């Protein structure tokens, strides 16, 4: 049987022991730092004030989705996004086929128009689509017409029109 001390050259046993002590110190230091960070995080979370309840009017304020966003509400932003998607799909369809799609179903897989988008119920809005090979008209009619839910209209010229008092048409004001 060999003795541990006799297997190592002189001085190595002390170096090994010193190395083990420095590793132990480093490990204890890391554990201490982690524990201190966890304690600080727990104290910060406990002392943080509860989030203030915002008034209904403040939470209903629309935040524009991009610079120049013409929408007045999240519902309008979704309706306008849908219209832009249909207009792009119609433009691509016409370029590829030499005529416009006569139904939303024909636009599926054109651009980013999906099968799910054929559904005419779009939340607070209902889609209207009239298509011929040489022209089309797209409407988005809100279920409740008001300043936050305007009606929209677009046709093959690609311009989106809006009206907050009646169903939008080609004579309504153009939005960007």
Backbone as ProteinMPNN parsed JSONL, in Angstrom:
{"seq_chain_A": "XXXXXXXXXXXXXXXXXXXXXXXXXXXXXXXXXXXXXXXXXXXXXXXXXXXXXXXXXXXXXXXXXXXXXXXXXXXXXXXXXXXXXXXXXXXXXXXXXXXXXXXXXXXXXXXXXXXXXXXXXXXXXXXXXXXXXXXXXXXXXXXXXXXXXXXXXXXXXXXXXXXXXXXXXXXXXXXX", "coords_chain_A": {"N_chain_A": [[0.833, -1.166, 0.0], [0.509, 2.166, -0.866], [1.608, 5.276, 0.348], [-0.071, 8.352, 0.375], [1.352, 10.746, 0.65], [3.878, 9.918, -0.029], [3.756, 9.422, -2.73], [3.919, 11.764, -4.1], [6.072, 14.343, -5.255], [8.367, 16.226, -3.225], [6.897, 19.021, -1.73], [4.762, 19.171, -3.536], [2.428, 18.213, -2.368], [1.698, 20.297, -0.724], [1.244, 22.35, -2.561], [-0.912, 21.341, -3.975], [-2.826, 21.274, -1.984], [-2.995, 24.015, -1.44], [-4.019, 24.917, -3.878], [-6.538, 23.675, -3.874], [-7.696, 25.049, -1.754], [-7.826, 27.655, -2.824], [-9.604, 27.276, -4.948], [-11.866, 26.551, -3.524], [-12.325, 28.935, -2.124], [-12.937, 30.627, -4.318], [-15.25, 29.408, -5.277], [-16.964, 29.714, -3.062], [-17.07, 32.494, -3.037], [-18.424, 33.023, -5.477], [-20.889, 31.76, -4.963], [-21.711, 33.363, -2.825], [-22.005, 35.869, -4.089], [-24.086, 35.301, -5.89], [-26.135, 34.67, -4.082], [-26.39, 37.138, -2.777], [-27.26, 38.727, -4.903], [-29.74, 37.51, -5.471], [-31.081, 38.029, -3.063], [-31.127, 40.831, -3.098], [-32.71, 41.225, -5.39], [-35.133, 40.107, -4.523], [-35.763, 41.862, -2.414], [-36.059, 44.25, -3.842], [-38.244, 43.646, -5.487], [-40.197, 43.275, -3.548], [-40.352, 45.809, -2.413], [-41.149, 47.398, -4.498], [-43.524, 49.629, -5.875], [-47.0, 48.885, -6.339], [-48.338, 48.427, -9.627], [-49.929, 51.23, -11.066], [-53.42, 51.615, -11.421], [-54.717, 52.316, -14.448], [-56.834, 54.814, -15.826], [-59.888, 54.092, -17.589], [-60.067, 55.687, -19.903], [-57.417, 56.359, -20.431], [-56.285, 53.885, -21.06], [-57.565, 53.293, -23.39], [-56.471, 54.899, -25.283], [-55.181, 55.217, -28.437], [-52.174, 53.916, -29.722], [-50.076, 54.79, -32.259], [-49.032, 52.547, -34.868], [-46.957, 52.844, -36.63], [-44.891, 55.474, -38.042], [-46.915, 58.108, -39.238], [-49.244, 56.656, -39.221], [-52.589, 56.265, -40.062], [-54.691, 55.265, -38.59], [-57.198, 55.315, -36.008], [-57.755, 53.711, -33.929], [-57.145, 50.451, -32.473], [-58.759, 48.62, -33.769], [-59.291, 49.914, -36.198], [-56.668, 49.966, -37.172], [-56.217, 47.244, -37.617], [-58.167, 46.761, -39.589], [-57.295, 48.455, -41.668], [-54.801, 47.301, -42.149], [-55.605, 44.805, -43.124], [-56.871, 45.655, -45.475], [-54.688, 46.741, -46.889], [-53.23, 44.418, -47.308], [-54.974, 42.955, -48.976], [-55.057, 44.713, -51.177], [-52.351, 44.632, -52.039], [-52.206, 41.9, -52.698], [-54.104, 41.763, -54.778], [-52.862, 43.434, -56.661], [-50.537, 41.908, -57.206], [-51.768, 39.546, -58.143], [-53.069, 40.484, -60.45], [-50.874, 41.274, -61.963], [-49.645, 38.808, -62.411], [-51.69, 37.238, -63.625], [-53.013, 38.815, -65.466], [-55.486, 39.898, -64.973], [-57.835, 40.99, -62.416], [-58.581, 39.343, -59.269], [-61.714, 37.773, -58.837], [-62.953, 37.061, -56.563], [-62.384, 36.821, -53.007], [-61.377, 34.29, -52.394], [-59.868, 33.524, -54.613], [-57.561, 34.906, -54.209], [-56.075, 33.606, -52.312], [-52.968, 32.516, -51.12], [-51.643, 34.367, -52.621], [-49.26, 36.765, -52.482], [-49.268, 37.801, -49.149], [-51.757, 36.905, -48.511], [-53.919, 34.814, -46.882], [-55.73, 31.67, -46.507], [-57.39, 31.858, -44.316], [-58.02, 34.531, -44.325], [-60.119, 34.863, -46.033], [-62.492, 34.815, -44.706], [-65.193, 36.903, -43.957], [-65.8, 38.183, -41.597], [-64.161, 40.31, -39.631], [-63.457, 40.851, -36.861], [-64.228, 43.813, -35.379], [-65.12, 44.702, -37.774], [-66.697, 44.194, -41.008], [-66.067, 42.597, -44.041], [-66.48, 43.667, -47.376], [-66.649, 42.647, -50.712], [-66.4, 43.136, -54.125], [-65.824, 41.851, -57.167], [-64.513, 42.025, -60.468], [-63.083, 41.019, -63.575], [-61.748, 43.207, -64.657], [-61.816, 45.166, -62.685], [-62.213, 45.958, -59.172], [-63.812, 46.267, -55.947], [-63.354, 47.019, -52.569], [-64.59, 46.927, -49.317], [-64.638, 47.929, -45.905], [-66.665, 47.656, -43.347], [-67.635, 48.985, -40.318], [-68.968, 47.428, -37.361], [-70.034, 49.12, -35.599], [-70.425, 52.348, -36.272], [-68.409, 55.06, -35.702], [-66.257, 57.708, -34.425], [-63.937, 56.307, -33.829], [-64.168, 54.07, -35.315], [-64.19, 54.102, -38.332], [-65.614, 53.788, -41.648], [-64.263, 52.054, -44.502], [-63.015, 52.171, -47.874], [-61.784, 50.854, -50.924], [-60.5, 50.582, -54.237], [-59.534, 49.389, -57.505], [-57.68, 51.391, -58.013], [-56.039, 51.53, -55.863], [-56.103, 53.296, -53.719], [-57.03, 54.066, -50.399], [-60.03, 54.973, -48.916], [-61.824, 56.837, -46.415], [-64.604, 57.219, -44.135], [-66.432, 58.658, -41.518], [-69.075, 59.008, -41.058], [-70.792, 57.72, -42.799], [-71.159, 54.813, -44.982], [-68.049, 54.337, -46.564], [-66.937, 55.487, -49.793], [-65.829, 55.916, -53.219], [-65.755, 58.655, -53.3], [-65.173, 59.5, -50.773], [-62.899, 60.817, -48.266], [-59.4, 60.405, -48.851], [-57.172, 58.222, -47.228], [-53.856, 57.664, -45.986]], "CA_chain_A": [[0.0, 0.0, 0.0], [1.348, 3.346, -0.964], [1.197, 6.421, 1.126], [-0.382, 9.496, -0.481], [2.433, 11.7, 0.754], [5.094, 9.407, -0.659], [3.565, 9.384, -4.177], [4.119, 13.088, -4.656], [7.377, 14.929, -4.952], [8.378, 17.145, -2.101], [6.287, 20.314, -1.984], [3.546, 19.054, -4.342], [1.25, 18.049, -1.531], [1.294, 21.613, -0.223], [0.719, 23.11, -3.698], [-2.228, 20.795, -4.257], [-3.692, 21.722, -0.914], [-3.201, 25.448, -1.627], [-4.895, 25.054, -5.032], [-7.871, 23.301, -3.437], [-8.208, 26.136, -0.914], [-8.173, 28.809, -3.663], [-10.833, 26.9, -5.659], [-12.938, 26.612, -2.547], [-12.604, 30.357, -1.904], [-13.599, 31.148, -5.511], [-16.611, 28.869, -5.298], [-17.725, 30.376, -2.01], [-17.293, 33.856, -3.47], [-19.476, 32.985, -6.499], [-22.146, 31.448, -4.269], [-22.073, 34.554, -2.06], [-22.474, 36.903, -5.019], [-25.403, 34.874, -6.381], [-27.087, 34.808, -2.979], [-26.615, 38.567, -2.56], [-28.074, 39.216, -6.02], [-31.097, 37.0, -5.27], [-31.648, 38.764, -1.939], [-31.397, 42.185, -3.577], [-33.854, 41.152, -6.31], [-36.328, 39.862, -3.715], [-36.082, 43.091, -1.699], [-36.523, 45.228, -4.819], [-39.595, 43.254, -5.902], [-41.105, 43.475, -2.429], [-40.525, 47.23, -2.126], [-41.645, 48.103, -5.686], [-44.95, 49.962, -5.738], [-47.91, 48.165, -7.235], [-48.635, 49.239, -10.812], [-51.125, 52.057, -10.914], [-54.537, 51.279, -12.286], [-54.964, 53.441, -15.335], [-58.24, 55.067, -16.071], [-60.31, 53.496, -18.858], [-59.779, 56.574, -21.024], [-55.985, 56.29, -20.74], [-55.96, 52.597, -21.671], [-58.182, 53.249, -24.707], [-55.76, 55.787, -26.184], [-54.52, 54.455, -29.499], [-50.758, 54.154, -29.968], [-49.804, 54.509, -33.674], [-48.189, 51.373, -35.111], [-45.814, 53.282, -37.429], [-45.009, 56.905, -38.318], [-47.919, 58.428, -40.248], [-50.367, 55.716, -39.128], [-53.847, 57.011, -40.09], [-55.714, 54.614, -37.768], [-57.595, 55.987, -34.774], [-57.946, 52.682, -32.9], [-56.575, 49.157, -32.848], [-59.674, 48.011, -34.747], [-59.019, 50.539, -37.491], [-55.346, 49.515, -37.629], [-56.384, 45.89, -38.159], [-58.941, 46.872, -40.831], [-56.415, 49.032, -42.685], [-53.799, 46.276, -42.468], [-56.277, 43.831, -43.98], [-57.076, 46.277, -46.791], [-53.39, 46.818, -47.574], [-52.879, 43.057, -47.723], [-55.812, 42.63, -50.142], [-54.612, 45.544, -52.306], [-51.09, 44.053, -52.542], [-52.511, 40.612, -53.328], [-54.771, 42.048, -56.06], [-51.851, 43.955, -57.576], [-49.722, 40.752, -57.626], [-52.626, 38.647, -58.926], [-53.269, 41.112, -61.753], [-49.595, 41.222, -62.674], [-49.386, 37.412, -62.782], [-52.767, 36.636, -64.416], [-53.565, 39.735, -66.46], [-56.795, 40.381, -64.531], [-58.01, 40.973, -60.969], [-59.348, 38.239, -58.701], [-63.139, 38.107, -58.752], [-63.403, 36.708, -55.214], [-61.244, 36.711, -52.092], [-60.829, 32.933, -52.462], [-58.856, 33.467, -55.669], [-56.341, 35.57, -53.75], [-55.356, 32.766, -51.347], [-51.568, 32.232, -51.465], [-51.067, 35.45, -53.416], [-48.666, 37.658, -51.491], [-49.447, 37.255, -47.802], [-53.186, 36.632, -48.315], [-54.076, 33.418, -46.477], [-57.077, 31.095, -46.588], [-58.138, 32.375, -43.179], [-58.429, 35.902, -44.607], [-61.33, 34.84, -46.86], [-63.586, 35.066, -43.77], [-65.587, 38.313, -44.027], [-65.914, 38.741, -40.248], [-62.823, 40.723, -39.211], [-63.57, 41.494, -35.544], [-65.18, 44.936, -35.349], [-65.433, 45.071, -39.161], [-67.162, 43.196, -41.97], [-65.476, 42.826, -45.36], [-67.31, 43.61, -48.579], [-65.776, 42.493, -51.879], [-67.037, 42.976, -55.431], [-64.727, 41.728, -58.107], [-64.653, 41.717, -61.891], [-61.736, 40.811, -64.109], [-61.096, 44.477, -64.952], [-61.877, 46.074, -61.537], [-62.73, 45.392, -57.921], [-64.069, 47.213, -54.865], [-63.206, 46.409, -51.253], [-65.078, 47.782, -48.233], [-64.56, 47.47, -44.521], [-67.755, 48.345, -42.668], [-67.604, 48.683, -38.882], [-70.237, 46.995, -36.765], [-70.517, 50.331, -34.933], [-69.803, 53.485, -36.943], [-68.124, 56.21, -34.84], [-64.968, 58.341, -34.723], [-62.882, 55.306, -33.668], [-64.482, 52.961, -36.225], [-64.635, 54.653, -39.619], [-65.761, 52.813, -42.731], [-63.185, 52.184, -45.482], [-63.296, 51.748, -49.241], [-60.657, 50.892, -51.865], [-60.762, 49.873, -55.493], [-58.34, 49.014, -58.257], [-56.668, 52.458, -58.061], [-55.149, 51.286, -54.726], [-56.249, 54.313, -52.676], [-57.988, 53.74, -49.344], [-60.876, 56.111, -48.549], [-62.466, 56.646, -45.111], [-65.718, 58.088, -43.785], [-66.911, 58.307, -40.175], [-70.508, 59.278, -40.949], [-71.568, 56.838, -43.679], [-70.249, 53.863, -45.654], [-67.088, 55.003, -47.428], [-66.985, 55.194, -51.221], [-64.747, 56.537, -53.997], [-65.796, 60.096, -53.065], [-64.749, 59.769, -49.401], [-61.535, 61.316, -48.107], [-58.336, 59.404, -48.981], [-56.216, 58.084, -46.127], [-52.572, 57.129, -46.466]], "C_chain_A": [[0.885, 1.239, 0.0], [0.737, 4.483, -0.168], [0.991, 7.602, 0.18], [0.777, 10.479, -0.493], [3.676, 11.22, 0.017], [4.97, 9.371, -2.182], [3.884, 10.726, -4.836], [5.514, 13.596, -4.326], [7.246, 15.94, -3.829], [7.778, 18.493, -2.495], [4.99, 20.244, -2.777], [2.308, 18.913, -3.479], [0.774, 19.396, -1.001], [0.703, 22.469, -1.347], [-0.692, 22.654, -4.027], [-3.23, 21.273, -3.219], [-3.993, 23.216, -1.052], [-4.149, 25.691, -2.801], [-6.331, 24.732, -4.642], [-8.493, 24.406, -2.584], [-8.62, 27.334, -1.772], [-9.434, 28.518, -4.478], [-12.037, 27.012, -4.738], [-13.33, 28.061, -2.28], [-13.366, 30.95, -3.093], [-15.043, 30.675, -5.579], [-17.491, 29.535, -4.256], [-18.033, 31.825, -2.392], [-18.422, 33.924, -4.5], [-20.834, 32.72, -5.862], [-22.627, 32.653, -3.478], [-22.624, 35.656, -2.951], [-23.871, 36.555, -5.536], [-26.465, 35.048, -5.294], [-27.413, 36.282, -2.725], [-27.498, 39.148, -3.669], [-29.528, 38.765, -5.869], [-31.799, 37.752, -4.148], [-32.014, 40.183, -2.36], [-32.614, 42.209, -4.509], [-35.156, 40.957, -5.537], [-36.738, 41.122, -2.962], [-36.635, 44.153, -2.65], [-37.952, 44.917, -5.247], [-40.6, 43.519, -4.788], [-41.362, 44.956, -2.178], [-41.048, 48.026, -3.32], [-43.121, 48.41, -5.51], [-45.779, 49.168, -6.738], [-48.194, 49.036, -8.447], [-49.944, 49.988, -10.633], [-52.2, 51.581, -11.882], [-54.817, 52.49, -13.152], [-56.466, 53.601, -15.543], [-58.633, 54.448, -17.402], [-59.98, 54.378, -20.056], [-58.311, 56.483, -21.425], [-55.633, 54.989, -21.435], [-56.551, 52.469, -23.078], [-57.468, 54.139, -25.722], [-54.962, 54.957, -27.173], [-53.059, 54.883, -29.643], [-50.477, 53.814, -31.427], [-48.803, 53.368, -33.843], [-46.949, 51.712, -35.926], [-45.973, 54.78, -37.686], [-46.006, 57.164, -39.458], [-49.118, 57.497, -40.246], [-51.682, 56.494, -39.091], [-54.938, 56.426, -39.183], [-55.979, 55.414, -36.499], [-57.811, 55.011, -33.622], [-57.277, 51.396, -33.376], [-57.445, 48.455, -33.885], [-59.45, 48.59, -36.135], [-57.666, 50.086, -38.042], [-55.444, 48.126, -38.241], [-57.128, 45.928, -39.498], [-58.072, 47.424, -41.964], [-55.321, 48.05, -43.095], [-54.377, 45.216, -43.395], [-56.438, 44.399, -45.392], [-55.762, 46.361, -47.568], [-52.959, 45.445, -48.083], [-53.673, 42.652, -48.961], [-55.345, 43.427, -51.363], [-53.3, 45.019, -52.903], [-51.346, 42.744, -53.27], [-53.188, 40.824, -54.691], [-53.759, 42.564, -57.095], [-50.971, 42.82, -58.104], [-50.519, 39.795, -58.507], [-52.807, 39.189, -60.338], [-51.985, 41.042, -62.587], [-49.32, 39.814, -63.215], [-50.409, 36.876, -63.79], [-53.377, 37.549, -65.478], [-54.968, 40.213, -66.144], [-56.858, 40.297, -63.012], [-58.759, 39.718, -60.531], [-60.802, 38.678, -58.567], [-63.741, 37.731, -57.408], [-62.176, 36.636, -54.302], [-60.593, 35.317, -52.13], [-59.755, 32.779, -53.524], [-57.519, 34.072, -55.226], [-55.502, 34.719, -52.784], [-54.003, 32.365, -51.925], [-50.983, 33.233, -52.446], [-50.548, 36.48, -52.424], [-48.812, 37.025, -50.122], [-50.922, 37.006, -47.481], [-53.369, 35.135, -48.056], [-55.53, 32.967, -46.6], [-57.968, 31.642, -45.472], [-58.686, 33.779, -43.45], [-59.66, 35.986, -45.502], [-62.555, 35.146, -45.991], [-63.916, 36.561, -43.757], [-65.769, 38.962, -42.659], [-64.503, 39.027, -39.742], [-62.903, 41.477, -37.888], [-64.641, 42.56, -35.548], [-65.637, 45.349, -36.74], [-65.947, 43.88, -39.958], [-66.607, 43.579, -43.34], [-66.553, 42.744, -46.434], [-66.376, 43.545, -49.778], [-66.625, 42.302, -53.124], [-65.919, 42.941, -56.455], [-65.168, 41.391, -59.519], [-63.228, 41.551, -62.405], [-61.002, 42.128, -64.374], [-61.132, 45.482, -63.798], [-62.357, 45.316, -60.293], [-62.988, 46.535, -56.952], [-64.029, 46.439, -53.549], [-63.719, 47.388, -50.212], [-64.842, 47.107, -46.893], [-65.58, 48.302, -43.764], [-67.73, 47.983, -41.19], [-68.979, 48.248, -38.383], [-70.873, 48.148, -35.998], [-69.753, 51.503, -35.539], [-69.649, 54.64, -35.964], [-66.735, 56.739, -35.189], [-63.801, 57.358, -34.628], [-63.052, 54.108, -34.597], [-65.064, 53.527, -37.524], [-64.839, 53.521, -40.62], [-64.676, 53.104, -43.768], [-63.604, 51.607, -46.826], [-62.002, 51.825, -50.048], [-61.084, 50.171, -53.132], [-59.447, 49.681, -56.225], [-57.33, 50.154, -58.412], [-55.704, 52.367, -56.87], [-55.238, 52.295, -53.602], [-57.318, 53.878, -51.682], [-58.701, 55.02, -48.937], [-61.545, 55.797, -47.208], [-63.595, 57.637, -44.921], [-66.217, 57.678, -42.407], [-68.401, 58.53, -39.996], [-71.376, 58.334, -41.758], [-70.615, 55.81, -44.288], [-69.343, 54.609, -46.634], [-67.272, 54.579, -48.871], [-65.837, 55.918, -51.915], [-64.677, 58.047, -53.781], [-65.339, 60.468, -51.656], [-63.286, 60.206, -49.373], [-60.515, 60.173, -48.155], [-57.484, 59.409, -47.723], [-54.931, 57.495, -46.687], [-52.538, 55.639, -46.29]], "O_chain_A": [[1.857, 1.344, 0.748], [-0.481, 4.613, -0.042], [1.801, 7.823, -0.72], [1.141, 10.991, -1.551], [4.442, 12.031, -0.503], [5.989, 9.297, -2.869], [4.097, 10.774, -6.047], [6.061, 13.314, -3.26], [6.16, 16.435, -3.529], [8.151, 19.041, -3.532], [4.184, 21.171, -2.702], [1.249, 19.438, -3.822], [-0.428, 19.61, -0.846], [-0.236, 23.23, -1.114], [-1.566, 23.47, -4.32], [-4.357, 21.635, -3.556], [-5.121, 23.642, -0.808], [-4.997, 26.58, -2.729], [-7.252, 25.445, -5.041], [-9.692, 24.666, -2.686], [-9.64, 27.967, -1.497], [-10.251, 29.415, -4.681], [-13.094, 27.506, -5.131], [-14.516, 28.387, -2.216], [-14.33, 31.69, -2.903], [-15.946, 31.448, -5.9], [-18.638, 29.883, -4.537], [-19.12, 32.328, -2.108], [-19.287, 34.795, -4.406], [-21.817, 33.385, -6.19], [-23.824, 32.941, -3.458], [-23.608, 36.306, -2.598], [-24.74, 37.424, -5.61], [-27.567, 35.522, -5.568], [-28.568, 36.635, -2.488], [-28.379, 39.965, -3.401], [-30.447, 39.548, -6.11], [-32.98, 38.078, -4.263], [-33.088, 40.679, -2.018], [-33.447, 43.11, -4.422], [-36.169, 41.575, -5.862], [-37.927, 41.428, -2.874], [-37.571, 44.873, -2.303], [-38.779, 45.823, -5.358], [-41.726, 43.938, -5.052], [-42.463, 45.33, -1.775], [-41.36, 49.208, -3.177], [-43.887, 47.561, -5.053], [-45.32, 48.829, -7.829], [-48.283, 50.258, -8.319], [-50.927, 49.453, -10.12], [-51.913, 51.196, -13.016], [-55.121, 53.568, -12.642], [-57.24, 52.649, -15.445], [-57.776, 54.292, -18.273], [-59.646, 53.862, -21.122], [-57.986, 56.524, -22.612], [-54.771, 54.977, -22.314], [-56.1, 51.641, -23.868], [-57.822, 54.134, -26.901], [-54.167, 54.101, -26.787], [-52.755, 56.075, -29.68], [-50.624, 52.654, -31.813], [-47.854, 53.237, -33.069], [-45.983, 50.949, -35.918], [-47.078, 55.308, -37.562], [-45.946, 56.52, -40.506], [-49.93, 57.538, -41.17], [-51.884, 57.304, -38.186], [-55.997, 57.033, -39.026], [-55.095, 56.099, -35.984], [-58.023, 55.423, -32.481], [-56.893, 51.276, -34.539], [-56.933, 47.775, -34.775], [-59.422, 47.86, -37.126], [-57.532, 49.85, -39.243], [-54.823, 47.856, -39.269], [-56.765, 45.214, -40.432], [-58.111, 46.918, -43.085], [-54.958, 47.982, -44.269], [-53.717, 44.781, -44.338], [-56.174, 43.713, -46.38], [-55.729, 46.085, -48.767], [-52.387, 45.331, -49.167], [-53.116, 42.072, -49.892], [-55.249, 42.878, -52.461], [-53.151, 44.964, -54.124], [-50.776, 42.498, -54.333], [-52.865, 40.127, -55.652], [-53.801, 42.173, -58.262], [-50.686, 42.761, -59.3], [-50.003, 39.29, -59.504], [-52.709, 38.442, -61.312], [-52.033, 40.776, -63.788], [-48.827, 39.651, -64.331], [-50.043, 36.142, -64.709], [-54.173, 37.096, -66.3], [-55.586, 40.877, -66.975], [-56.041, 39.62, -62.388], [-59.48, 39.106, -61.32], [-61.08, 39.827, -58.223], [-64.9, 38.041, -57.136], [-61.061, 36.415, -54.773], [-59.386, 35.193, -51.92], [-58.828, 31.987, -53.357], [-56.475, 33.777, -55.807], [-54.362, 35.066, -52.475], [-53.908, 31.929, -53.073], [-49.937, 32.976, -53.043], [-51.312, 37.009, -51.616], [-48.513, 35.844, -49.947], [-51.294, 36.908, -46.312], [-53.023, 34.3, -48.892], [-56.436, 33.782, -46.773], [-59.162, 31.86, -45.673], [-59.7, 34.172, -42.873], [-60.194, 37.076, -45.709], [-63.547, 35.679, -46.489], [-63.027, 37.392, -43.57], [-65.882, 40.185, -42.577], [-63.74, 38.104, -39.459], [-62.463, 42.623, -37.803], [-65.825, 42.26, -35.702], [-66.459, 46.255, -36.874], [-65.676, 42.724, -39.634], [-66.671, 44.74, -43.745], [-67.419, 41.869, -46.405], [-65.413, 44.307, -49.855], [-67.472, 41.41, -53.173], [-65.158, 43.899, -56.589], [-66.071, 40.583, -59.735], [-62.274, 41.915, -61.718], [-59.773, 42.169, -64.322], [-60.536, 46.553, -63.912], [-62.838, 44.186, -60.376], [-62.454, 47.633, -57.111], [-64.596, 45.353, -53.432], [-63.33, 48.556, -50.217], [-64.847, 45.881, -46.777], [-65.391, 49.502, -43.562], [-67.795, 46.805, -40.84], [-70.01, 48.652, -38.92], [-72.083, 48.165, -35.772], [-68.547, 51.625, -35.328], [-70.643, 55.15, -35.448], [-66.109, 56.27, -36.141], [-62.778, 57.558, -35.283], [-62.186, 53.235, -34.659], [-66.266, 53.44, -37.775], [-64.297, 52.429, -40.453], [-64.223, 54.24, -43.905], [-64.424, 50.693, -46.909], [-61.214, 52.755, -49.875], [-61.921, 49.268, -53.101], [-58.374, 49.797, -55.633], [-56.224, 49.917, -58.897], [-54.674, 53.041, -56.856], [-54.515, 52.169, -52.614], [-58.377, 53.384, -52.069], [-58.06, 56.031, -48.647], [-61.803, 54.634, -46.897], [-63.569, 58.744, -45.46], [-66.406, 56.491, -42.144], [-68.945, 58.277, -38.921], [-72.555, 58.155, -41.455], [-69.399, 55.921, -44.129], [-69.816, 55.415, -47.436], [-67.704, 53.461, -49.152], [-64.965, 56.475, -51.248], [-63.643, 58.657, -54.052], [-65.137, 61.65, -51.375], [-62.538, 59.992, -50.327], [-60.734, 59.11, -47.575], [-57.119, 60.468, -47.213], [-54.938, 56.891, -47.759], [-51.544, 54.999, -46.633]]}, "name": "protein", "num_of_chains": 1, "seq": "XXXXXXXXXXXXXXXXXXXXXXXXXXXXXXXXXXXXXXXXXXXXXXXXXXXXXXXXXXXXXXXXXXXXXXXXXXXXXXXXXXXXXXXXXXXXXXXXXXXXXXXXXXXXXXXXXXXXXXXXXXXXXXXXXXXXXXXXXXXXXXXXXXXXXXXXXXXXXXXXXXXXXXXXXXXXXXXX"}
